[in-house]
Amino acid sequence: MSNSHGGRPSSWAVVALALVGFATGGVALCLGPNWVLFWVGVAIVMASGLLGVVVGIFSDVVVDEPRVVPEVIDYSLFGSQGGRRRGGPYAGKSPHPMGSDPEVKPHG
């Protein structure tokens, strides 16, 4: 799998079907309400949910590499790099990056 969060075409088709069902139900509520058309929209959304389980839509989730936040360098008013760095004299020189492994801590 590539490093893209794009997902498979089958997953996008399921999302498009759910959007059509949601829009159908919304339009039906604005037209009166038209309850038959509303329940058709509900049925389309439910069918897209079942179809999403069948195609394995949740397997498209991509877990990135841990993100390391770089230190911000202090710049002067005129754009030249100053001698100070945020975090003191040893900022950015730690052998331990500031990140977390998503396998160990899945929510950061």
Secondary structure, 3 states (H helix, E strand, C coil): CCCCCCCCHHHHHHHHHHHHHHHHHHHHHHCCCCHHHHHHHHHHHHHHHHHHHHHCHHHHCCCCCCCCCCCCEEECCCCCEEEEECCCCCCCCCCCCCCCCCCCCCCC
